[in-house]
Amino acid sequence: MAITKEKKVSIFTQYGGAATNTGSTEAQIALLTDRILDLSKHLQKNKKDFSTQKGLIALVGERKSLLTYLQKKDLMGYRALIEKLGLRK
């Protein structure tokens, strides 16, 4: 399921500071996290959808690289984002 425009705007506003700040690392990570959660729900229902599974693995890898970049660039922002998104329990 695709993410609606309104949901993207709300994610960019909440994590990027403004709706037009789509290049913010925090906003990109939040958007990827939302897409990953949607695909995970889809895969729980459709266990043999291997193309979606491959896409999910690619998204997780992209999010991991962005998180690594953010950790090196801004450690306090990284920790706050991890807490806010509920990653790494």
DSSP file (Angstrom, degrees, kcal/mol; ACC not computed):
  #  RESIDUE AA STRUCTURE BP1 BP2  ACC     N-H-->O    O-->H-N    N-H-->O    O-->H-N    TCO  KAPPA ALPHA  PHI   PSI    X-CA   Y-CA   Z-CA
    1    1 A M              0   0    0      0, 0.0     2,-0.1     0, 0.0    37,-0.1   0.000 360.0 360.0 360.0 132.3    0.0    0.0    0.0
    2    2 A A        -     0   0    0      1,-0.1     2,-0.4    36,-0.0     0, 0.0  -0.415 360.0-109.4 -78.7 153.6    1.4    3.4   -1.0
    3    3 A I        -     0   0    0     -2,-0.1    -1,-0.1     1,-0.1    32,-0.0  -0.688  36.1-122.7 -83.7 133.5    1.7    6.2    1.5
    4    4 A T     >  -     0   0    0     -2,-0.4     4,-2.0     1,-0.1     5,-0.2  -0.283  18.1-113.9 -74.4 161.8   -0.7    9.0    0.9
    5    5 A K  H  > S+     0   0    0      1,-0.2     4,-2.5     2,-0.2     5,-0.2   0.890 116.2  53.6 -61.4 -40.9    0.4   12.6    0.3
    6    6 A E  H  > S+     0   0    0      1,-0.2     4,-2.2     2,-0.2    -1,-0.2   0.887 108.1  49.8 -64.1 -39.0   -1.2   13.8    3.6
    7    7 A K  H  > S+     0   0    0      2,-0.2     4,-2.2     1,-0.2    -1,-0.2   0.895 110.2  50.4 -67.6 -39.3    0.7   11.1    5.5
    8    8 A K  H  X S+     0   0    0     -4,-2.0     4,-2.8     2,-0.2     5,-0.2   0.927 110.3  50.0 -62.3 -44.6    4.0   12.1    3.9
    9    9 A V  H  X S+     0   0    0     -4,-2.5     4,-2.3     1,-0.2    -2,-0.2   0.902 111.0  49.1 -61.7 -41.2    3.4   15.8    4.7
   10   10 A S  H  X S+     0   0    0     -4,-2.2     4,-2.4     2,-0.2    -1,-0.2   0.886 112.0  48.6 -67.0 -37.6    2.7   15.0    8.3
   11   11 A I  H  X>S+     0   0    0     -4,-2.2     4,-2.7     2,-0.2     5,-0.5   0.933 113.4  46.5 -66.0 -45.6    5.8   12.8    8.6
   12   12 A F  H  X5S+     0   0    0     -4,-2.8     4,-1.5     1,-0.2     6,-0.6   0.857 114.3  48.5 -66.5 -34.2    8.0   15.6    7.0
   13   13 A T  H  X5S+     0   0    0     -4,-2.3     4,-0.7    -5,-0.2    -1,-0.2   0.917 115.7  43.3 -69.2 -42.7    6.4   18.2    9.2
   14   14 A Q  H  <5S+     0   0    0     -4,-2.4    -2,-0.2    -5,-0.2    -3,-0.2   0.910 131.3  19.7 -70.8 -43.3    6.9   16.2   12.4
   15   15 A Y  H  <5S+     0   0    0     -4,-2.7    12,-0.2    -5,-0.2    -3,-0.2   0.745 128.2  44.1-102.8 -26.8   10.4   14.9   11.8
   16   16 A G  H  <<S-     0   0    0     -4,-1.5    -3,-0.2    -5,-0.5    -2,-0.1   0.612 100.2-121.6 -96.0 -13.0   11.8   17.4    9.2
   17   17 A G  S  < S+     0   0    0     -4,-0.7     2,-0.3    -5,-0.4    -4,-0.2  -0.086  87.0  35.8  99.2 -35.2   10.6   20.6   10.7
   18   18 A A  S >  S-     0   0    0     -6,-0.6     3,-1.1     3,-0.2    -2,-0.1  -0.974  81.1-116.2-147.2 158.3    8.6   21.7    7.6
   19   19 A A  T 3  S+     0   0    0     -2,-0.3    -6,-0.1     1,-0.3    -7,-0.1   0.770 116.5  51.4 -67.8 -24.1    6.5   20.0    5.0
   20   20 A T  T 3  S+     0   0    0      1,-0.2     2,-1.8    -8,-0.1    -1,-0.3   0.525  83.8  92.5 -90.1  -5.5    9.0   21.1    2.3
   21   21 A N    X   +     0   0    0     -3,-1.1     3,-0.7     1,-0.2    -3,-0.2  -0.479  42.6 145.2 -87.4  67.1   12.0   19.8    4.2
   22   22 A T  T 3   +     0   0    0     -2,-1.8    -1,-0.2     1,-0.2    -2,-0.1   0.617  61.2  63.9 -81.9 -12.3   12.0   16.4    2.4
   23   23 A G  T 3  S+     0   0    0     -3,-0.3    -1,-0.2    -7,-0.1    -2,-0.1   0.497  71.2 121.2 -89.9  -4.0   15.8   16.1    2.3
   24   24 A S    <>  -     0   0    0     -3,-0.7     4,-2.4     1,-0.1     5,-0.2  -0.365  63.2-138.3 -62.0 134.5   16.2   16.0    6.1
   25   25 A T  H  > S+     0   0    0      1,-0.2     4,-2.3     2,-0.2     5,-0.2   0.903 103.6  51.9 -61.5 -42.1   17.8   12.8    7.2
   26   26 A E  H  > S+     0   0    0      1,-0.2     4,-2.2     2,-0.2    -1,-0.2   0.909 110.6  47.8 -61.8 -42.5   15.4   12.4   10.1
   27   27 A A  H  > S+     0   0    0    -12,-0.2     4,-2.4     2,-0.2    -1,-0.2   0.893 110.9  50.9 -67.5 -39.4   12.4   12.8    7.9
   28   28 A Q  H  X S+     0   0    0     -4,-2.4     4,-2.4     2,-0.2    -1,-0.2   0.904 110.8  48.8 -64.3 -40.4   13.8   10.3    5.4
   29   29 A I  H  X S+     0   0    0     -4,-2.3     4,-2.4     2,-0.2    -2,-0.2   0.906 111.5  49.7 -65.1 -41.4   14.4    7.7    8.1
   30   30 A A  H  X S+     0   0    0     -4,-2.2     4,-2.0     2,-0.2    -2,-0.2   0.899 111.3  49.1 -64.5 -40.2   10.9    8.3    9.5
   31   31 A L  H  X S+     0   0    0     -4,-2.4     4,-2.2     2,-0.2    -2,-0.2   0.914 111.9  48.2 -65.9 -42.8    9.4    7.8    6.0
   32   32 A L  H  X S+     0   0    0     -4,-2.4     4,-2.7     1,-0.2    -2,-0.2   0.894 109.5  53.6 -63.5 -39.3   11.3    4.6    5.5
   33   33 A T  H  X S+     0   0    0     -4,-2.4     4,-2.2     2,-0.2    -1,-0.2   0.903 108.5  49.4 -62.1 -41.1   10.3    3.3    8.9
   34   34 A D  H  X S+     0   0    0     -4,-2.0     4,-2.0     2,-0.2    -1,-0.2   0.916 112.6  47.1 -64.7 -43.1    6.6    3.9    8.0
   35   35 A R  H  X S+     0   0    0     -4,-2.2     4,-2.5     2,-0.2    -2,-0.2   0.890 110.7  52.8 -64.7 -39.1    7.1    2.1    4.7
   36   36 A I  H  X S+     0   0    0     -4,-2.7     4,-2.2     1,-0.2    -2,-0.2   0.904 108.5  49.9 -64.0 -41.5    8.9   -0.8    6.4
   37   37 A L  H  X S+     0   0    0     -4,-2.2     4,-2.0     2,-0.2    -1,-0.2   0.903 111.0  49.4 -64.3 -40.7    6.0   -1.2    8.9
   38   38 A D  H  X S+     0   0    0     -4,-2.0     4,-2.0     1,-0.2    -2,-0.2   0.923 112.6  46.8 -63.8 -44.0    3.5   -1.3    6.1
   39   39 A L  H  X S+     0   0    0     -4,-2.5     4,-2.5     1,-0.2    -1,-0.2   0.857 109.0  55.3 -67.5 -33.5    5.4   -3.9    4.1
   40   40 A S  H  X S+     0   0    0     -4,-2.2     4,-1.4     2,-0.2    -1,-0.2   0.911 108.0  48.4 -64.7 -41.2    5.9   -6.0    7.2
   41   41 A K  H  X S+     0   0    0     -4,-2.0     4,-1.1     1,-0.2    -2,-0.2   0.906 111.5  50.8 -63.2 -40.9    2.2   -6.1    7.8
   42   42 A H  H  X S+     0   0    0     -4,-2.0     4,-2.3     1,-0.2     3,-0.5   0.909 109.1  50.6 -62.7 -42.1    1.7   -7.1    4.1
   43   43 A L  H  < S+     0   0    0     -4,-2.5    -1,-0.2     1,-0.2    -2,-0.2   0.751 101.2  61.9 -72.1 -22.7    4.2   -9.9    4.4
   44   44 A Q  H  < S+     0   0    0     -4,-1.4     3,-0.3     1,-0.2    -1,-0.2   0.855 113.6  36.6 -68.1 -32.6    2.6  -11.3    7.5
   45   45 A K  H  < S+     0   0    0     -4,-1.1     2,-0.6    -3,-0.5    -2,-0.2   0.843 124.6  40.9 -83.9 -36.3   -0.6  -11.9    5.4
   46   46 A N    ><  +     0   0    0     -4,-2.3     3,-1.4     1,-0.1    -1,-0.2  -0.761  65.5 171.5-117.4  82.8    1.2  -12.8    2.2
   47   47 A K  T 3  S+     0   0    0     -2,-0.6    -1,-0.1    -3,-0.3    -4,-0.1   0.727  75.0  52.8 -68.0 -23.6    4.1  -15.1    3.2
   48   48 A K  T 3  S+     0   0    0      1,-0.1     2,-1.6     2,-0.0    -1,-0.3   0.217  71.8 113.9-100.9  16.2    5.1  -16.1   -0.4
   49   49 A D    <>  +     0   0    0     -3,-1.4     4,-1.5     1,-0.2     5,-0.1  -0.643  37.0 168.5 -85.9  83.9    5.3  -12.6   -1.8
   50   50 A F  H  >  +     0   0    0     -2,-1.6     4,-2.1     1,-0.2    -1,-0.2   0.777  67.8  58.6 -75.5 -27.4    9.1  -12.8   -2.4
   51   51 A S  H  > S+     0   0    0      2,-0.2     4,-1.9     1,-0.2    -1,-0.2   0.895 108.5  46.5 -69.1 -37.8    9.4   -9.6   -4.5
   52   52 A T  H  > S+     0   0    0      2,-0.2     4,-2.4     1,-0.2    -2,-0.2   0.867 109.8  54.9 -68.1 -35.6    7.9   -7.5   -1.7
   53   53 A Q  H  X S+     0   0    0     -4,-1.5     4,-2.1     2,-0.2    -2,-0.2   0.898 107.2  49.8 -63.3 -40.4   10.3   -9.3    0.7
   54   54 A K  H  X S+     0   0    0     -4,-2.1     4,-1.8     1,-0.2    -1,-0.2   0.906 111.1  49.4 -65.0 -41.6   13.2   -8.3   -1.5
   55   55 A G  H  X S+     0   0    0     -4,-1.9     4,-2.2     1,-0.2    -2,-0.2   0.876 108.7  53.3 -63.8 -38.1   12.0   -4.7   -1.5
   56   56 A L  H  X S+     0   0    0     -4,-2.4     4,-2.4     1,-0.2    -2,-0.2   0.912 107.1  50.9 -63.5 -42.8   11.6   -4.7    2.2
   57   57 A I  H  X S+     0   0    0     -4,-2.1     4,-2.0     1,-0.2    -1,-0.2   0.887 109.8  51.0 -62.9 -38.0   15.2   -5.9    2.7
   58   58 A A  H  X S+     0   0    0     -4,-1.8     4,-2.2     2,-0.2    -1,-0.2   0.903 110.1  49.2 -65.6 -40.9   16.4   -3.1    0.4
   59   59 A L  H  X S+     0   0    0     -4,-2.2     4,-2.6     2,-0.2    -2,-0.2   0.895 109.5  51.7 -65.6 -39.8   14.5   -0.5    2.4
   60   60 A V  H  X S+     0   0    0     -4,-2.4     4,-2.2     1,-0.2    -1,-0.2   0.902 110.5  49.1 -63.4 -40.3   15.9   -1.8    5.7
   61   61 A G  H  X S+     0   0    0     -4,-2.0     4,-2.0     2,-0.2    -2,-0.2   0.893 110.9  49.3 -65.3 -40.0   19.4   -1.5    4.3
   62   62 A E  H  X S+     0   0    0     -4,-2.2     4,-2.0     2,-0.2    -2,-0.2   0.914 111.7  48.8 -65.4 -42.6   18.8    2.0    3.1
   63   63 A R  H  X S+     0   0    0     -4,-2.6     4,-2.5     1,-0.2    -2,-0.2   0.891 109.0  53.9 -64.2 -38.2   17.4    3.0    6.5
   64   64 A K  H  X S+     0   0    0     -4,-2.2     4,-2.2     1,-0.2    -1,-0.2   0.906 108.4  48.4 -63.0 -41.5   20.4    1.4    8.2
   65   65 A S  H  X S+     0   0    0     -4,-2.0     4,-2.1     2,-0.2    -1,-0.2   0.887 112.1  49.0 -67.8 -37.2   22.8    3.4    6.1
   66   66 A L  H  X S+     0   0    0     -4,-2.0     4,-2.6     2,-0.2    -2,-0.2   0.889 110.8  50.7 -67.2 -38.1   20.9    6.6    6.9
   67   67 A L  H  X S+     0   0    0     -4,-2.5     4,-2.3     2,-0.2    -2,-0.2   0.893 109.6  50.5 -65.3 -38.7   20.9    5.8   10.6
   68   68 A T  H  X S+     0   0    0     -4,-2.2     4,-1.9     2,-0.2    -2,-0.2   0.912 111.2  48.9 -64.0 -42.5   24.7    5.2   10.5
   69   69 A Y  H  X S+     0   0    0     -4,-2.1     4,-2.2     1,-0.2    -2,-0.2   0.931 112.5  47.5 -61.3 -46.1   25.2    8.6    8.7
   70   70 A L  H  X S+     0   0    0     -4,-2.6     4,-3.3     1,-0.2     8,-0.3   0.876 108.6  55.0 -64.9 -36.6   23.0   10.3   11.3
   71   71 A Q  H  < S+     0   0    0     -4,-2.3    -1,-0.2     1,-0.2    -2,-0.2   0.893 112.1  43.2 -63.4 -39.7   24.9    8.7   14.1
   72   72 A K  H  < S+     0   0    0     -4,-1.9     3,-0.2    -5,-0.1    -1,-0.2   0.856 121.2  40.8 -72.8 -34.6   28.2    9.9   12.9
   73   73 A K  H  < S+     0   0    0     -4,-2.2     2,-0.3     1,-0.2    -2,-0.2   0.908 133.9   7.1 -81.4 -44.8   26.9   13.4   12.1
   74   74 A D     X  -     0   0    0     -4,-3.3     4,-2.2    -5,-0.2    -1,-0.2  -0.775  59.6-179.1-146.7  91.7   24.6   14.1   15.1
   75   75 A L  H  > S+     0   0    0     -2,-0.3     4,-2.4    -3,-0.2     5,-0.2   0.890  85.9  48.6 -65.2 -41.6   24.7   11.6   18.0
   76   76 A M  H  > S+     0   0    0      1,-0.2     4,-2.2     2,-0.2    -1,-0.2   0.901 112.6  48.6 -67.4 -39.3   22.1   13.3   20.1
   77   77 A G  H  > S+     0   0    0      2,-0.2     4,-2.3     1,-0.2    -1,-0.2   0.872 110.3  53.0 -64.9 -36.8   19.7   13.7   17.2
   78   78 A Y  H  X S+     0   0    0     -4,-2.2     4,-2.5    -8,-0.3    -2,-0.2   0.934 110.2  46.6 -62.4 -47.7   20.2   10.0   16.4
   79   79 A R  H  X S+     0   0    0     -4,-2.4     4,-2.0     1,-0.2    -2,-0.2   0.891 112.8  49.8 -64.2 -39.4   19.4    9.0   19.9
   80   80 A A  H  X S+     0   0    0     -4,-2.2     4,-2.5     2,-0.2    -1,-0.2   0.903 111.7  48.4 -65.9 -40.6   16.3   11.2   20.0
   81   81 A L  H  X S+     0   0    0     -4,-2.3     4,-2.7     2,-0.2     5,-0.2   0.906 109.6  51.6 -67.5 -41.2   15.1    9.8   16.7
   82   82 A I  H  X>S+     0   0    0     -4,-2.5     5,-1.7     1,-0.2     4,-1.2   0.914 113.1  46.2 -59.9 -43.0   15.6    6.2   17.8
   83   83 A E  H  <5S+     0   0    0     -4,-2.0    -2,-0.2    -5,-0.2    -1,-0.2   0.917 113.5  48.3 -65.5 -43.5   13.6    6.9   20.9
   84   84 A K  H  <5S+     0   0    0     -4,-2.5    -2,-0.2     1,-0.2    -1,-0.2   0.873 115.7  42.8 -68.4 -37.8   10.8    8.8   19.0
   85   85 A L  H  <5S-     0   0    0     -4,-2.7    -1,-0.2    -5,-0.2    -2,-0.2   0.649 107.4-123.7 -83.7 -14.8   10.4    6.1   16.3
   86   86 A G  T  <5 +     0   0    0     -4,-1.2     2,-0.2    -5,-0.2    -3,-0.2   0.800  55.9 152.5  78.1  28.8   10.6    3.2   18.8
   87   87 A L      < +     0   0    0     -5,-1.7    -1,-0.2    -6,-0.2    -2,-0.1  -0.578  52.5  21.6 -88.0 156.2   13.5    1.5   17.1
   88   88 A R              0   0    0     -2,-0.2    -1,-0.2     1,-0.1    -2,-0.1   0.975 360.0 360.0  53.2  79.5   16.0   -0.7   19.0
   89   89 A K              0   0    0     -3,-0.2    -1,-0.1     0, 0.0    -2,-0.1   0.459 360.0 360.0 -68.9 360.0   14.1   -1.7   22.1
